[in-house]
Each structure stands twice: as structure tokens, then as C-alpha cells.
Amino acid sequence: RVVMTDSEIEAKLAELGLVLPEPALPVAAYVPVVVAGGLAHVSGQLPFIDDVLVKGRLGEDVTTGEGYDAARACGLMILAQLKAALGSLSRVERIVKLGAFVCSTSDFTDQPKVANGASELMATVFGDAGKHARSAVGVPVLPPYYGLRLLPWVVPEIEAWKRSVLRERELGSDHEHHLHGL
């Protein structure tokens, strides 16, 4: 696997005219990222463009192009959350799956085109490791009337950590505290 540094990733984003936002704080009783079972599970992320939350319903008052931009903004927030949780985006080995919930009317059928905003961003940033499985579904409402929410599954690089824990177990030491916070 080719390891990219944070500065290389930020340079790719800059080529697209994008910068990583500050990671959004949770608005309810959850944490932004949990690493478990070899995957980083990122809570659903919302689309902020120029610090303004994109609201509306696709097929009603948000165009497919605006939805695409909103999905890309969600993708940027996913990257910001991963960087905050993992310490560096260079620890991301693979984007496994994205789930896109698109607030849309019952006759809107371009949810996959909307979700491409995030999918194409991940492929641009991480190359082949950014190509992922995906679900894109339409829902009638998202609280409080968000236009889009994305849920990603990511494989972080934790192989060195795994080797350390396995070695300690072989030696008979019990260092479960290493599991906390990863």
C-alpha cells in the first residue's frame, strides 16, 4: 500500500479548491469515531458548506448538483473526523463502505448521483484504496430537515498496534488499556 502523508492529502484537496474543516462536535449522545474490530466507524456526518448546514429536500428545493456538493462536504467532514480520531489520515488503509441517506421526495431517483460527491472525493484522495462499496437511499426526512447524511466504514492502519498487543499477550502481560481509545 502507498502511504500518503497528511500534507500530500491536503495538497490533493487544495488542487480541488477544498480544505479540511474543523471536525464537528457531536450534537447528541454519541462520539464521532469508534475504532473496533479493525474498522473505524464514523458517525453520520452532515454537509456544511462555508460553515452553513445544507438543508432541504432533493427533488423539491435542492438540485442534484447541490446534493453532490453537499455529499462532497460530508466527505470532507468524514476526513476531518478521521484525522482527529486517528491523529493522521496516513493511517487510513482503505475506505470500505459509504452509506448515504439522502432526504428526497418520493419521485427523486438520483440518490446515487448525489452520493458520488463523497465517493469521488474518497477515490481522488486515496486512489484505489478510496474506492468502496456503497449504499445510497432516499428518505423522506432527516432531523432537523438535513439534506444528506453519510455513514462511512474505514480500515485504519492498526497493524503495528495489533502486533504489540499480541506480543504482550505472548509474554503474559495484560495490557488491555491499549485497547482503550483506539
HELIX and SHEET records of a PDB file:
HELIX    1   1 ASP A    6  GLU A   15  1                                  10    
HELIX    2   2 THR A   64  LEU A   86  1                                  23    
HELIX    3   3 LEU A   89  ARG A   91  5                                   3    
HELIX    4   4 GLN A  111  PHE A  126  1                                  16    
HELIX    5   5 GLY A  127  GLY A  130  5                                   4    
HELIX    6   6 GLU A  159  GLU A  170  1                                  12    
HELIX    7   7 GLU A  176  HIS A  178  5                                   3    
SHEET    1   A 5 VAL A  33  ALA A  36  0                                        
SHEET    2   A 5 LEU A  39  VAL A  42 -1                                        
SHEET    3   A 5 LEU A 148  PRO A 156 -1                                        
SHEET    4   A 5 VAL A  92  CYS A 103 -1                                        
SHEET    5   A 5 ALA A 133  VAL A 139  1                                        
SHEET    1   B 2 PHE A  48  ILE A  49  0                                        
SHEET    2   B 2 VAL A  52  LEU A  53 -1                                        
END                                                                             
